């Protein structure tokens, strides 16, 4: 099998103007970044056309380190729906440099189901991530300067809540000291870095509806707490306009293409384990403006990405999927059934049957939220017919539509059964109106407990002292109407990454809450999840290089 890069290089890319023509986007609305990438003005979004489009959400079972492949499925499905004769458009997240050079590698699909040009998308793309990083750190610098310049006047913050960000996995930057040295270097203080996908600016970009809304949200960003326990925000610095300027170009969605020429909007990139895990509202609505069917994905498993897609993105953007597709893999099911990496294959069918409990839990959660659900098995070369039949028969017994996905090896041809099933399911059994996990008027504790018990299956929720302190502050500042964004491990329904399958009788521990008044949500820290990842012993960067003028290893 050829590598992703080899397959991508063999593809004859179409000029981006031709891709835009396929969905009737005027060429004068394109801001080209080379021959094959363009930004498209968000002003083209049409509310009436958005409401008529069929949105398909791709989510998954709890991921394992063997991989799931939601992006590959999403790309293959969109290409296959186009092959059926419909106008289909993709809406995906941008990759982060952290995972690309760390553990995961590239994030543009795989095999014959890729978005292109994959090297540029995986690297600097149109500079959106750099704009977000710069805007976030500009606020940090302006805040530090404000504190320095007004220190002799008696002004100070009791707590500084605004950290810094960098799109690199760097554990050494999780906690730092700033202002060391002479007084002219600034005030001595403690700070730290999160990864750019966890930035509140990233969430704001992905949730903003236009430039005016972007500016409003930026002004409302909470930076710290004054000595008299009042919020101190960006508007108090008077720099909201400057930060909006840095993000103005980044606000417009990016248009690219799949390996078969299907239009794809790729914009925004929050992680789902530490942020809300969805591409931008503007990209989704742009795709829905120009596509009869729009395929999008939410990060990691349905307990993280899909729950936040519905409870945060759909709630705030006024959209909802007509269908949810649950992606599973044979190896993923085996691991959720108790099989360890390197274990002999004897008895593997029983591991699959046991692992189906994880699939069933995610399906039940999505159905409870009003979703019509079908299952696809993302086939790997090692999967046997017997193993596939176990999953197929299980879905049949449950009354759940099932189709095999082989887009990695065959492109759209390998996803035709899934495409037909998806189109037929939307026609015959579209999703009901959304049932949210909680109401806007619920308390913070009630919202967190609802997700923990309904979605994760927790027996109880424990709030640590710092979490209770923040809950009290949220109540005092009258911010309880915000939705919640729980940050926890992606590998388990619990907050313990080693508890695969469907954990029973566990306690979810809430250690802290982060107030995002700009993004208008509350980030809830569960367990020991960190918002700045570290690098593995052998990062992907060891394999990335240029050989004979060609990039290698970014897969």
TIBABA-484519 format. One record per residue (C-alpha): residue number from 0; residue in one letter; chain; x, y, z. Coordinates in steps of 0.2 Angstrom, whole numbers. Layout:
<sites>
(NUM, a, A, (X, Y, Z))
...
</sites>
This chain:
<sites>
(0, x, A, (0, 0, 0))
(1, x, A, (7, 17, -5))
(2, x, A, (9, 30, 9))
(3, x, A, (-4, 45, 11))
(4, x, A, (9, 57, 3))
(5, x, A, (12, 46, -12))
(6, x, A, (-6, 44, -15))
(7, x, A, (-9, 63, -13))
(8, x, A, (6, 67, -25))
(9, x, A, (-2, 56, -39))
(10, x, A, (-18, 66, -38))
(11, x, A, (-20, 79, -51))
(12, x, A, (-28, 93, -40))
(13, x, A, (-41, 105, -48))
(14, x, A, (-39, 124, -47))
(15, x, A, (-48, 130, -33))
(16, x, A, (-59, 141, -44))
(17, x, A, (-66, 125, -52))
(18, x, A, (-70, 118, -35))
(19, x, A, (-79, 133, -31))
(20, x, A, (-89, 132, -48))
(21, x, A, (-95, 115, -43))
(22, x, A, (-106, 123, -29))
(23, x, A, (-109, 140, -37))
(24, x, A, (-97, 150, -27))
(25, x, A, (-93, 166, -37))
(26, x, A, (-74, 167, -41))
(27, x, A, (-74, 185, -35))
(28, x, A, (-78, 179, -18))
(29, x, A, (-62, 169, -16))
(30, x, A, (-46, 175, -8))
(31, x, A, (-33, 163, -15))
(32, x, A, (-19, 156, -5))
(33, x, A, (-10, 148, -20))
(34, x, A, (-18, 137, -33))
(35, x, A, (-28, 125, -23))
(36, x, A, (-33, 134, -7))
(37, x, A, (-45, 149, -4))
(38, x, A, (-54, 159, 9))
(39, x, A, (-72, 162, 6))
(40, x, A, (-82, 177, 13))
(41, x, A, (-94, 172, 26))
(42, x, A, (-106, 185, 20))
(43, x, A, (-111, 172, 7))
(44, x, A, (-120, 161, 20))
(45, x, A, (-139, 160, 17))
(46, x, A, (-150, 156, 31))
(47, x, A, (-164, 149, 21))
(48, x, A, (-152, 137, 11))
(49, x, A, (-144, 132, 28))
(50, x, A, (-161, 126, 34))
(51, x, A, (-164, 116, 19))
(52, x, A, (-148, 107, 19))
(53, x, A, (-146, 89, 26))
(54, x, A, (-132, 89, 40))
(55, x, A, (-124, 73, 44))
(56, x, A, (-113, 71, 60))
(57, x, A, (-99, 58, 60))
(58, x, A, (-94, 53, 78))
(59, x, A, (-87, 37, 85))
(60, x, A, (-85, 25, 100))
(61, x, A, (-72, 29, 113))
(62, x, A, (-56, 30, 103))
(63, x, A, (-41, 19, 107))
(64, x, A, (-23, 21, 103))
(65, x, A, (-26, 9, 88))
(66, x, A, (-36, 23, 79))
(67, x, A, (-54, 25, 73))
(68, x, A, (-54, 35, 57))
(69, x, A, (-68, 47, 58))
(70, x, A, (-60, 59, 46))
(71, x, A, (-57, 46, 33))
(72, x, A, (-75, 40, 35))
(73, x, A, (-82, 58, 33))
(74, x, A, (-71, 61, 18))
(75, x, A, (-76, 45, 10))
(76, x, A, (-95, 48, 13))
(77, x, A, (-95, 65, 6))
(78, x, A, (-87, 59, -10))
(79, x, A, (-99, 44, -11))
(80, x, A, (-114, 55, -9))
(81, x, A, (-108, 66, -23))
(82, x, A, (-105, 50, -33))
(83, x, A, (-124, 46, -30))
(84, x, A, (-128, 62, -39))
(85, x, A, (-131, 74, -25))
(86, x, A, (-121, 90, -21))
(87, x, A, (-111, 86, -5))
(88, x, A, (-99, 97, 4))
(89, x, A, (-87, 93, 19))
(90, x, A, (-85, 103, 34))
(91, x, A, (-70, 98, 45))
(92, x, A, (-58, 105, 58))
(93, x, A, (-40, 111, 54))
(94, x, A, (-26, 100, 60))
(95, x, A, (-15, 106, 75))
(96, x, A, (4, 106, 73))
(97, x, A, (5, 98, 91))
(98, x, A, (-2, 81, 86))
(99, x, A, (6, 82, 68))
(100, x, A, (23, 83, 76))
(101, x, A, (19, 73, 91))
(102, x, A, (9, 56, 93))
(103, x, A, (-4, 57, 80))
(104, x, A, (4, 63, 64))
(105, x, A, (-7, 71, 50))
(106, x, A, (-25, 74, 51))
(107, x, A, (-32, 75, 33))
(108, x, A, (-39, 58, 31))
(109, x, A, (-30, 43, 24))
(110, x, A, (-27, 32, 9))
(111, x, A, (-39, 36, -5))
(112, x, A, (-50, 47, 7))
(113, x, A, (-40, 63, 9))
(114, x, A, (-42, 82, 9))
(115, x, A, (-29, 90, -2))
(116, x, A, (-16, 98, -2))
(117, x, A, (-13, 88, 13))
(118, x, A, (5, 94, 17))
(119, x, A, (-1, 112, 17))
(120, x, A, (-17, 109, 27))
(121, x, A, (-7, 99, 40))
(122, x, A, (6, 113, 42))
(123, x, A, (3, 132, 41))
(124, x, A, (-12, 131, 29))
(125, x, A, (-19, 149, 28))
(126, x, A, (-12, 155, 45))
(127, x, A, (-28, 153, 55))
(128, x, A, (-19, 144, 70))
(129, x, A, (-5, 157, 70))
(130, x, A, (-17, 171, 70))
(131, x, A, (-26, 164, 85))
(132, x, A, (-10, 161, 94))
(133, x, A, (-4, 179, 91))
(134, x, A, (-21, 186, 96))
(135, x, A, (-21, 176, 112))
(136, x, A, (-3, 180, 117))
(137, x, A, (-6, 198, 112))
(138, x, A, (-19, 199, 125))
(139, x, A, (-7, 192, 138))
(140, x, A, (6, 204, 133))
(141, x, A, (-6, 219, 134))
(142, x, A, (-13, 213, 151))
(143, x, A, (5, 211, 158))
(144, x, A, (9, 229, 152))
(145, x, A, (-7, 236, 160))
(146, x, A, (-3, 228, 176))
(147, x, A, (15, 235, 175))
(148, x, A, (10, 252, 170))
(149, x, A, (-3, 254, 183))
(150, x, A, (6, 245, 197))
(151, x, A, (12, 261, 206))
(152, x, A, (-6, 268, 205))
(153, x, A, (-11, 254, 217))
(154, x, A, (-20, 244, 203))
(155, x, A, (-18, 225, 204))
(156, x, A, (-28, 209, 200))
(157, x, A, (-31, 197, 214))
(158, x, A, (-31, 183, 201))
(159, x, A, (-24, 183, 184))
(160, x, A, (-34, 170, 174))
(161, x, A, (-27, 172, 156))
(162, x, A, (-13, 161, 152))
(163, x, A, (-3, 159, 136))
(164, x, A, (-4, 147, 121))
(165, x, A, (7, 139, 108))
(166, x, A, (3, 126, 95))
(167, x, A, (16, 114, 101))
(168, x, A, (16, 100, 113))
(169, x, A, (28, 106, 126))
(170, x, A, (25, 100, 144))
(171, x, A, (39, 111, 151))
(172, x, A, (28, 127, 147))
(173, x, A, (13, 121, 158))
(174, x, A, (19, 131, 172))
(175, x, A, (31, 146, 171))
(176, x, A, (37, 161, 180))
(177, x, A, (37, 178, 170))
(178, x, A, (45, 195, 174))
(179, x, A, (61, 188, 181))
(180, x, A, (76, 199, 183))
(181, x, A, (76, 218, 185))
(182, x, A, (60, 228, 188))
(183, x, A, (60, 234, 169))
(184, x, A, (57, 216, 164))
(185, x, A, (39, 217, 172))
(186, x, A, (31, 211, 187))
(187, x, A, (36, 194, 194))
(188, x, A, (21, 182, 192))
(189, x, A, (16, 164, 188))
(190, x, A, (9, 159, 171))
(191, x, A, (8, 145, 159))
(192, x, A, (4, 139, 142))
(193, x, A, (-10, 129, 135))
(194, x, A, (-10, 122, 117))
(195, x, A, (-18, 133, 104))
(196, x, A, (-33, 122, 101))
(197, x, A, (-38, 125, 119))
(198, x, A, (-37, 144, 118))
(199, x, A, (-53, 153, 121))
(200, x, A, (-49, 163, 105))
(201, x, A, (-50, 147, 96))
(202, x, A, (-68, 143, 103))
(203, x, A, (-73, 161, 100))
(204, x, A, (-68, 160, 81))
(205, x, A, (-77, 144, 80))
(206, x, A, (-93, 150, 88))
(207, x, A, (-94, 168, 81))
(208, x, A, (-107, 172, 68))
(209, x, A, (-99, 187, 60))
(210, x, A, (-86, 201, 63))
(211, x, A, (-97, 211, 75))
(212, x, A, (-100, 195, 86))
(213, x, A, (-82, 191, 86))
(214, x, A, (-78, 209, 92))
(215, x, A, (-91, 207, 106))
(216, x, A, (-85, 191, 112))
(217, x, A, (-67, 197, 112))
(218, x, A, (-72, 212, 123))
(219, x, A, (-80, 200, 135))
(220, x, A, (-65, 188, 138))
(221, x, A, (-62, 187, 156))
(222, x, A, (-44, 190, 161))
(223, x, A, (-44, 191, 180))
(224, x, A, (-52, 196, 196))
(225, x, A, (-50, 213, 204))
(226, x, A, (-46, 216, 222))
(227, x, A, (-65, 219, 225))
(228, x, A, (-70, 203, 217))
(229, x, A, (-76, 210, 200))
(230, x, A, (-72, 203, 183))
(231, x, A, (-58, 211, 173))
(232, x, A, (-60, 209, 154))
(233, x, A, (-52, 214, 138))
(234, x, A, (-64, 228, 136))
(235, x, A, (-56, 235, 152))
(236, x, A, (-40, 235, 142))
(237, x, A, (-48, 244, 128))
(238, x, A, (-39, 233, 115))
(239, x, A, (-54, 223, 108))
(240, x, A, (-52, 232, 91))
(241, x, A, (-34, 227, 89))
(242, x, A, (-37, 209, 93))
(243, x, A, (-51, 209, 81))
(244, x, A, (-39, 215, 67))
(245, x, A, (-28, 201, 70))
(246, x, A, (-42, 189, 68))
(247, x, A, (-51, 197, 53))
(248, x, A, (-44, 186, 39))
(249, x, A, (-45, 170, 50))
(250, x, A, (-63, 172, 52))
(251, x, A, (-67, 167, 34))
(252, x, A, (-68, 148, 31))
(253, x, A, (-55, 139, 20))
(254, x, A, (-60, 130, 4))
(255, x, A, (-50, 115, -2))
(256, x, A, (-54, 98, -10))
(257, x, A, (-54, 80, -8))
(258, x, A, (-44, 68, -18))
(259, x, A, (-59, 66, -29))
(260, x, A, (-63, 84, -31))
(261, x, A, (-77, 86, -18))
(262, x, A, (-77, 104, -10))
(263, x, A, (-72, 104, 8))
(264, x, A, (-72, 119, 21))
(265, x, A, (-59, 117, 34))
(266, x, A, (-59, 130, 48))
(267, x, A, (-55, 130, 66))
(268, x, A, (-48, 116, 76))
(269, x, A, (-52, 114, 95))
(270, x, A, (-49, 97, 102))
(271, x, A, (-63, 88, 110))
(272, x, A, (-55, 82, 125))
(273, x, A, (-50, 99, 131))
(274, x, A, (-61, 110, 121))
(275, x, A, (-78, 109, 112))
(276, x, A, (-71, 99, 97))
(277, x, A, (-80, 106, 82))
(278, x, A, (-76, 116, 66))
(279, x, A, (-82, 133, 65))
(280, x, A, (-101, 138, 64))
(281, x, A, (-97, 149, 49))
(282, x, A, (-89, 134, 40))
(283, x, A, (-103, 122, 44))
(284, x, A, (-116, 135, 38))
(285, x, A, (-106, 140, 23))
(286, x, A, (-106, 121, 18))
(287, x, A, (-124, 120, 22))
(288, x, A, (-127, 135, 11))
(289, x, A, (-120, 127, -4))
(290, x, A, (-123, 108, -1))
(291, x, A, (-138, 97, -2))
(292, x, A, (-129, 86, 10))
(293, x, A, (-115, 91, 22))
(294, x, A, (-104, 79, 31))
(295, x, A, (-95, 85, 47))
(296, x, A, (-87, 77, 62))
(297, x, A, (-85, 80, 80))
(298, x, A, (-69, 76, 89))
(299, x, A, (-65, 59, 98))
(300, x, A, (-79, 49, 105))
(301, x, A, (-98, 53, 105))
(302, x, A, (-96, 57, 124))
(303, x, A, (-85, 71, 120))
(304, x, A, (-86, 78, 103))
(305, x, A, (-104, 74, 99))
(306, x, A, (-111, 79, 115))
(307, x, A, (-103, 96, 114))
(308, x, A, (-108, 97, 96))
(309, x, A, (-126, 96, 101))
(310, x, A, (-126, 104, 118))
(311, x, A, (-115, 119, 113))
(312, x, A, (-113, 121, 94))
(313, x, A, (-131, 116, 89))
(314, x, A, (-139, 125, 104))
(315, x, A, (-130, 142, 100))
(316, x, A, (-130, 141, 81))
(317, x, A, (-148, 135, 78))
(318, x, A, (-143, 120, 68))
(319, x, A, (-146, 101, 70))
(320, x, A, (-140, 85, 61))
(321, x, A, (-153, 75, 51))
(322, x, A, (-142, 60, 55))
(323, x, A, (-128, 54, 66))
(324, x, A, (-116, 41, 60))
(325, x, A, (-106, 31, 73))
(326, x, A, (-89, 24, 68))
(327, x, A, (-82, 9, 75))
(328, x, A, (-67, -2, 71))
(329, x, A, (-64, -21, 75))
(330, x, A, (-48, -17, 85))
(331, x, A, (-56, -3, 94))
(332, x, A, (-70, -15, 99))
(333, x, A, (-58, -28, 104))
(334, x, A, (-49, -17, 116))
(335, x, A, (-65, -11, 124))
(336, x, A, (-69, -29, 126))
(337, x, A, (-53, -32, 136))
(338, x, A, (-40, -37, 123))
(339, x, A, (-23, -29, 126))
(340, x, A, (-11, -24, 112))
(341, x, A, (0, -39, 108))
(342, x, A, (-12, -52, 115))
(343, x, A, (-15, -68, 105))
(344, x, A, (-30, -67, 93))
(345, x, A, (-37, -83, 102))
(346, x, A, (-55, -78, 108))
(347, x, A, (-55, -62, 99))
(348, x, A, (-73, -64, 94))
(349, x, A, (-78, -63, 112))
(350, x, A, (-68, -47, 115))
(351, x, A, (-78, -40, 100))
(352, x, A, (-94, -45, 108))
(353, x, A, (-90, -38, 124))
(354, x, A, (-83, -22, 116))
(355, x, A, (-100, -19, 108))
(356, x, A, (-106, -13, 125))
(357, x, A, (-96, 3, 121))
(358, x, A, (-104, 5, 104))
(359, x, A, (-122, 2, 112))
(360, x, A, (-119, 16, 125))
(361, x, A, (-114, 29, 113))
(362, x, A, (-129, 24, 101))
(363, x, A, (-141, 25, 116))
(364, x, A, (-134, 42, 121))
(365, x, A, (-136, 50, 104))
(366, x, A, (-154, 42, 102))
(367, x, A, (-158, 50, 119))
(368, x, A, (-153, 67, 112))
(369, x, A, (-165, 64, 97))
(370, x, A, (-153, 58, 84))
(371, x, A, (-156, 45, 71))
(372, x, A, (-141, 34, 71))
(373, x, A, (-133, 22, 59))
(374, x, A, (-116, 12, 62))
(375, x, A, (-102, 10, 50))
(376, x, A, (-87, -1, 53))
(377, x, A, (-71, 7, 46))
(378, x, A, (-62, -8, 39))
(379, x, A, (-44, -12, 42))
(380, x, A, (-34, -25, 31))
(381, x, A, (-33, -37, 46))
(382, x, A, (-52, -38, 49))
(383, x, A, (-59, -55, 45))
(384, x, A, (-77, -58, 37))
(385, x, A, (-81, -67, 54))
(386, x, A, (-77, -52, 64))
(387, x, A, (-87, -40, 53))
(388, x, A, (-102, -51, 53))
(389, x, A, (-102, -50, 72))
(390, x, A, (-104, -32, 71))
(391, x, A, (-117, -32, 57))
(392, x, A, (-128, -45, 65))
(393, x, A, (-127, -35, 82))
(394, x, A, (-133, -20, 73))
(395, x, A, (-147, -29, 64))
(396, x, A, (-153, -36, 81))
(397, x, A, (-154, -19, 88))
(398, x, A, (-163, -12, 73))
(399, x, A, (-148, 0, 68))
(400, x, A, (-143, 2, 50))
(401, x, A, (-126, -4, 47))
(402, x, A, (-114, -2, 32))
(403, x, A, (-95, -6, 30))
(404, x, A, (-83, 8, 25))
(405, x, A, (-68, 4, 14))
(406, x, A, (-65, 22, 8))
(407, x, A, (-46, 21, 14))
(408, x, A, (-43, 8, 1))
(409, x, A, (-56, 12, -12))
(410, x, A, (-61, 30, -11))
(411, x, A, (-79, 34, -14))
(412, x, A, (-82, 17, -21))
(413, x, A, (-78, 9, -4))
(414, x, A, (-91, 20, 4))
(415, x, A, (-106, 18, -8))
(416, x, A, (-116, 7, 4))
(417, x, A, (-114, 19, 18))
(418, x, A, (-119, 34, 7))
(419, x, A, (-135, 25, 1))
(420, x, A, (-139, 20, 19))
(421, x, A, (-137, 38, 25))
(422, x, A, (-147, 46, 11))
(423, x, A, (-161, 33, 13))
(424, x, A, (-161, 35, 32))
(425, x, A, (-163, 54, 31))
(426, x, A, (-177, 52, 19))
(427, x, A, (-186, 39, 30))
(428, x, A, (-181, 42, 48))
(429, x, A, (-173, 59, 50))
(430, x, A, (-167, 64, 68))
(431, x, A, (-180, 72, 79))
(432, x, A, (-179, 89, 87))
(433, x, A, (-164, 89, 99))
(434, x, A, (-166, 84, 117))
(435, x, A, (-152, 93, 126))
(436, x, A, (-144, 85, 141))
(437, x, A, (-148, 101, 152))
(438, x, A, (-157, 117, 151))
(439, x, A, (-149, 134, 151))
(440, x, A, (-157, 138, 167))
(441, x, A, (-150, 123, 177))
(442, x, A, (-136, 126, 190))
(443, x, A, (-118, 122, 186))
(444, x, A, (-119, 107, 197))
(445, x, A, (-135, 100, 189))
(446, x, A, (-127, 103, 171))
(447, x, A, (-111, 94, 175))
(448, x, A, (-121, 80, 184))
(449, x, A, (-133, 78, 170))
(450, x, A, (-119, 75, 157))
(451, x, A, (-109, 64, 169))
(452, x, A, (-123, 52, 173))
(453, x, A, (-133, 52, 157))
(454, x, A, (-118, 52, 144))
(455, x, A, (-104, 45, 154))
(456, x, A, (-113, 33, 166))
(457, x, A, (-105, 40, 182))
(458, x, A, (-113, 35, 198))
(459, x, A, (-109, 51, 207))
(460, x, A, (-99, 67, 204))
(461, x, A, (-87, 74, 217))
(462, x, A, (-82, 93, 216))
(463, x, A, (-65, 98, 223))
(464, x, A, (-62, 114, 233))
(465, x, A, (-56, 124, 218))
(466, x, A, (-71, 118, 208))
(467, x, A, (-83, 123, 221))
(468, x, A, (-75, 140, 223))
(469, x, A, (-77, 143, 204))
(470, x, A, (-95, 137, 204))
(471, x, A, (-99, 150, 218))
(472, x, A, (-90, 164, 207))
(473, x, A, (-100, 158, 192))
(474, x, A, (-116, 160, 202))
(475, x, A, (-111, 177, 209))
(476, x, A, (-107, 184, 192))
(477, x, A, (-124, 177, 185))
(478, x, A, (-115, 166, 172))
(479, x, A, (-124, 149, 176))
(480, x, A, (-134, 151, 159))
(481, x, A, (-118, 146, 149))
(482, x, A, (-117, 128, 143))
(483, x, A, (-103, 117, 149))
(484, x, A, (-88, 110, 140))
(485, x, A, (-81, 95, 150))
(486, x, A, (-63, 92, 148))
(487, x, A, (-58, 74, 151))
(488, x, A, (-48, 59, 144))
(489, x, A, (-54, 53, 127))
(490, x, A, (-50, 35, 130))
(491, x, A, (-64, 31, 143))
(492, x, A, (-81, 36, 147))
(493, x, A, (-74, 39, 164))
(494, x, A, (-60, 51, 169))
(495, x, A, (-48, 37, 170))
(496, x, A, (-40, 34, 153))
(497, x, A, (-37, 15, 158))
(498, x, A, (-55, 11, 160))
(499, x, A, (-61, 5, 143))
(500, x, A, (-77, -2, 138))
(501, x, A, (-92, 4, 149))
(502, x, A, (-86, 8, 166))
(503, x, A, (-98, 5, 180))
(504, x, A, (-101, 13, 197))
(505, x, A, (-87, 26, 195))
(506, x, A, (-85, 43, 202))
(507, x, A, (-82, 58, 191))
(508, x, A, (-70, 70, 199))
(509, x, A, (-71, 89, 195))
(510, x, A, (-55, 98, 199))
(511, x, A, (-58, 115, 192))
(512, x, A, (-69, 126, 181))
(513, x, A, (-63, 139, 168))
(514, x, A, (-74, 154, 164))
(515, x, A, (-75, 158, 146))
(516, x, A, (-85, 174, 145))
(517, x, A, (-80, 177, 127))
(518, x, A, (-84, 159, 121))
(519, x, A, (-99, 160, 132))
(520, x, A, (-96, 143, 140))
(521, x, A, (-89, 135, 155))
(522, x, A, (-74, 123, 153))
(523, x, A, (-75, 110, 167))
(524, x, A, (-59, 100, 171))
(525, x, A, (-62, 82, 175))
(526, x, A, (-49, 71, 183))
(527, x, A, (-31, 75, 179))
(528, x, A, (-33, 81, 161))
(529, x, A, (-20, 94, 155))
(530, x, A, (-23, 107, 142))
(531, x, A, (-5, 107, 136))
(532, x, A, (0, 89, 130))
(533, x, A, (17, 82, 131))
(534, x, A, (27, 73, 118))
(535, x, A, (29, 54, 117))
(536, x, A, (46, 46, 118))
(537, x, A, (47, 45, 99))
(538, x, A, (37, 59, 92))
(539, x, A, (32, 60, 74))
(540, x, A, (44, 74, 71))
(541, x, A, (58, 61, 71))
(542, x, A, (50, 54, 54))
(543, x, A, (46, 71, 46))
(544, x, A, (59, 76, 33))
(545, x, A, (63, 83, 16))
(546, x, A, (70, 69, 4))
(547, x, A, (74, 73, -14))
(548, x, A, (64, 89, -13))
(549, x, A, (49, 80, -7))
(550, x, A, (41, 81, 11))
(551, x, A, (40, 64, 20))
(552, x, A, (33, 57, 36))
(553, x, A, (18, 69, 38))
(554, x, A, (6, 55, 39))
</sites>
